Amino acid sequence: MYAPVPFEETFYLCLVSVRPYSSDDVTVQSRLITLSKLSEQDEEDLHKSLFEKELNSIQEASMQAIKSQENMQFIKALLQKVRAENFIKSYKVILAPATIINFVFYVK
């Protein structure tokens, strides 16, 4: 009989082996960062800390491995964008729609 595997464990096991080998590959790192868009499906923010922890791990590995300043800036900008989107998603429920639109323009 099979036992269910928690989402956190599955997510970790999928990414743990990819992250170190791709830490100097901007394309792979950007795809890993966009994986955090899975958090959009997490309407109750049950896994918010998991996604943020993964973004931190990707950022740390990238900053140590990437040599090009241009690539570094690209990764930093992408991380900032994804974090801003996740932040706005977290507060969508309590803000009025007009406030969200104003906030989005303010953040960018």
C-alpha positions in Angstrom: 0.0 0.0 0.0 1.3 3.5 -0.9 1.4 6.3 1.6 0.7 9.9 0.4 3.7 12.1 0.1 3.3 15.7 1.4 3.5 18.4 -1.2 6.4 20.1 0.7 8.5 16.9 0.4 7.7 16.4 -3.3 8.5 20.0 -4.1 11.8 19.8 -2.3 12.8 16.5 -3.8 12.1 17.8 -7.3 14.2 20.9 -6.9 17.0 20.0 -4.6 19.0 18.2 -7.2 18.4 20.7 -10.0 19.3 23.9 -8.0 23.0 23.3 -7.4 23.8 22.0 -10.9 22.0 24.9 -12.5 23.0 27.7 -10.2 25.2 29.4 -12.9 22.6 28.8 -15.7 20.4 31.9 -16.0 17.8 30.1 -18.1 17.3 27.3 -15.7 17.3 29.6 -12.7 14.7 31.8 -14.3 12.5 28.8 -14.9 12.9 27.7 -11.3 12.0 31.2 -10.1 8.8 31.1 -12.2 7.9 27.9 -10.5 6.9 30.0 -7.6 3.9 31.0 -9.6 2.5 27.7 -8.3 1.8 29.7 -5.2 -1.1 31.3 -7.2 -2.9 28.0 -6.9 -2.3 28.0 -3.1 -5.3 30.2 -2.3 -5.1 29.7 1.4 -1.3 30.4 1.5 -0.6 27.0 3.1 2.8 26.7 1.3 3.8 30.4 1.2 6.8 29.8 3.4 7.9 26.9 1.2 7.9 29.1 -1.9 9.7 31.9 -0.2 12.3 29.5 1.2 12.9 28.1 -2.3 13.2 31.7 -3.8 15.8 32.4 -1.1 17.7 29.2 -1.9 17.7 30.0 -5.7 18.8 33.6 -5.0 21.7 32.4 -2.7 22.9 29.8 -5.2 22.7 32.2 -8.1 24.5 35.0 -6.3 27.4 32.6 -5.5 27.7 31.0 -9.0 26.8 33.6 -11.6 29.8 35.7 -12.7 28.1 38.1 -15.2 26.7 41.3 -13.7 24.1 41.4 -16.4 22.9 37.9 -15.6 23.0 38.7 -11.9 20.8 41.8 -12.5 18.4 39.8 -14.6 17.9 37.2 -11.8 17.6 39.9 -9.1 14.9 41.7 -11.2 13.0 38.5 -11.8 13.1 37.6 -8.1 11.9 41.1 -7.2 9.0 40.9 -9.7 7.9 37.4 -8.5 8.0 38.5 -4.9 6.0 41.6 -5.6 3.4 39.5 -7.5 3.2 37.1 -4.5 2.9 40.0 -2.1 0.0 41.5 -4.1 -1.7 38.1 -4.3 -1.5 37.7 -0.5 -3.4 41.0 0.0 -5.9 40.8 -2.8 -8.6 39.5 -0.6 -8.6 42.4 1.8 -8.0 45.2 -0.6 -10.6 46.8 -2.9 -10.0 46.3 -6.6 -9.2 49.9 -7.3 -6.7 49.9 -4.4 -5.0 46.8 -6.0 -4.6 48.6 -9.3 -3.1 51.7 -7.7 -0.8 49.5 -5.6 0.4 47.6 -8.6 1.3 50.8 -10.4 3.0 52.1 -7.3 5.1 49.0 -6.8 6.4 48.9 -10.4 
